[in-house]
Amino acid sequence: MNLSNLGEKKLIERLRRQLAQGGSRAGLVVDIGDDTAAFRVPGAEKLTLFTCDMLVEGTHFRRAWFNRPEPGENSAERLGWKALAVNVSDIAAMGGRPTFALISIALPGDIEAEYVDKIYAGLLKCAQEYGVIIAGGDTVGSPQGMVMDVSLLGEVEEKKLLRRSGARVGDLIAVTGPLGAAGGGLQIIEKTGGLCEARPQPQNPSYETSVEEALPPYVDSLVAALLEPKPRLAEGQALAATGRITAMMDLSDGLADDLPRLCQESKTGAIIHMEKIPVNPACEKAGLEALKLALQGGEDYELLFTFAPQNLAAITAALNAAGAPPPQIIGEMTSANEGIRLINPDGTTAELPEGFKHFGI
Amino acid sequence: MNLSNLGEKKLIERLRRQLAQGGSRAGLVVDIGDDTAAFRVPGAEKLTLFTCDMLVEGTHFRRAWFNRPEPGENSAERLGWKALAVNVSDIAAMGGRPTFALISIALPGDIEAEYVDKIYAGLLKCAQEYGVIIAGGDTVGSPQGMVMDVSLLGEVEEKKLLRRSGARVGDLIAVTGPLGAAGGGLQIIEKTGGLCEARPQPQNPSYETSVEEALPPYVDSLVAALLEPKPRLAEGQALAATGRITAMMDLSDGLADDLPRLCQESKTGAIIHMEKIPVNPACEKAGLEALKLALQGGEDYELLFTFAPQNLAAITAALNAAGAPPPQIIGEMTSANEGIRLINPDGTTAELPEGFKHFGI
């Protein structure tokens, strides 16, 4: 069976089984199936976290998104930013602090060196923002598209480590902020011919006439959410420090894809109240299907977490102290045999839609 | 300037300068420009090593190399083996021991799931051979070719750490074994239409008639050197344990490319005696340009190292105790202003040829 038919989830489950049969995994505190791996280094005060994320041109991005007519500070820099930021988000999801990164990049020979400089400028900007040291990498040629793979280490006190597997029946389910902005940004950027910002470009008169009125400046925030995601590192650490979070992960593939993973690892079901899902106001203003994007859009990099109801005040206070909004509660954990149910405002139950498919393209 | 014109070496130098200007690198014991990065984890007994290597279809391998007419135990498994082995070699070059790996892989949708299973079987085989735990990774779709990027951690006692930068004028230059086999394997595999082993295949009569006589079974060793490299992990650790090695690196791009890197980091020149370069006997038997392959072929993953002449006996004994052949001495370190000179048997000087070019393809 080829991968398009098998699908990504089944492939990963298959590989995970294969690796599990491949001998001792004794050193691992957190194994495959969480946002990062975690292990003890002999003598070290903290656990080491280890994660990687690969961005493939044509699967995760198009070069045109970063090729504005006049190269500006927000062009290819954003690609570098994003490649590192999505990894920082994985460290945030464990309650950790990122430390060292390696950058592997496969580059077609026709790319300009200045373009690569911009990618690295974006990587550095993100590294400085989140306290990462870029310690090296691998730079190779590609006969086809561009590929970036960042591997990132982090650290966390063992008692603060947050996993996907600790949620309990009755826990509240919350997110750190509105969902769907990145998915909205994707729809806009694909509609506008890959232009990085939804503003009229004199070089593209058809765009100017057709889109100028339809896309007011606030949609920039949606495109920025897609191209320059802001990992919730301070929030993740603040939540971990409370000692009251039972499970956490980052929302990279959309709530509809990610919540089942958290439930699977925690061996629970879940009820989600549709009207409580915080949709992005800019999606609504842009006339996009805000709720659908919040469920399926992916790449929001907000944190999804669970906790016992009596801890709400402490958690709200911790987020407040970190300068973050209060938790947005969207549902409750139920027993595994109840599955995952979406409850409409009228009390009817909706089915969980499917998220983004990698091998479908 | 595009990357084809700039070239890989200049691009990497440029990126290295850019990163160096990007803020504190205080945590790093070994920075960019060595086989791995190295840093201290607070409280840990040993240094942590961190490296990655990306293999791109069409740049580093062709899928046809692993598509034998009858899929056997040595087909796609070798791709998985190689992706991890080249990283183990980097850890070996620091005198270290590998620990945890992550596997990022971009897969076209038309690949069969069984093919991916084989890749993972090869990864696991290599992991078990060298004591690595595969702790996770990222599996994504690719609209074009396959890409694998392995990131690998390791550990080494700080006093045993070997770098590229410690060689001194007067040191002997040695390698752990004959060079050129992988380059020879590449020539053979490209000549024989990508068949993984140089044996007659009934499905391919033209190959059978044209190549059967020309390629006796011993060329299998050359193809295996390319597709299943054996990193010199025991040798690297034995050399590091002597405390008498001044600089070390692995030979991934060929002596002609790699020796200048070691000289640059050590701020030395070098004399290489051409007749002392250990060429691969199978290359000679196969009628290939054995010396040229030894200098330029690349991907041999033997170790290149330097030491003071009075330590030869101790180093030979250490390699012997590790079950390895004695050091093959190929030259001496000189002062930087003498550059790198290749001395022919007749005493004339030859120019250093150039190695493999990534962005040239």
Interface residues (C-beta under 8 A of the other chain):
Chain A: M1 N2 L3 S4 L6 E8 L11 I12 R14 L15 Q18 L19 G22 G23 S24 R25 G27 L28 D31 I32 T36 A37 F39 V41 P42 G43 A44 E45 K46 T48 F50 T51 C52 D53 M54 V56 E57 G58 T59 H60 T99 F100 L102 S104 I105 A106 L107 P108 G109 D110 I111 E112 A113 E114 V116 D117 Y120 A121 L124 A127 Q128 I133 I134 A135 G136 G137 D138 T139 V140 G141 S142 P143 Q144 G145 V147 D149 S151 L153 E155 H358 F359 G360 I361
Chain B: M1 N2 L3 S4 L6 E8 L11 I12 R14 L15 Q18 L19 G22 G23 S24 R25 G27 L28 D31 I32 T36 A37 F39 V41 P42 G43 A44 E45 K46 T48 F50 T51 C52 D53 M54 V56 E57 G58 T59 H60 T99 F100 L102 S104 I105 A106 L107 P108 G109 D110 I111 E112 A113 V116 D117 Y120 A121 L124 A127 Q128 I133 I134 A135 G136 G137 D138 T139 V140 G141 S142 P143 Q144 G145 V147 D149 S151 L153 E155 H358 F359 G360 I361
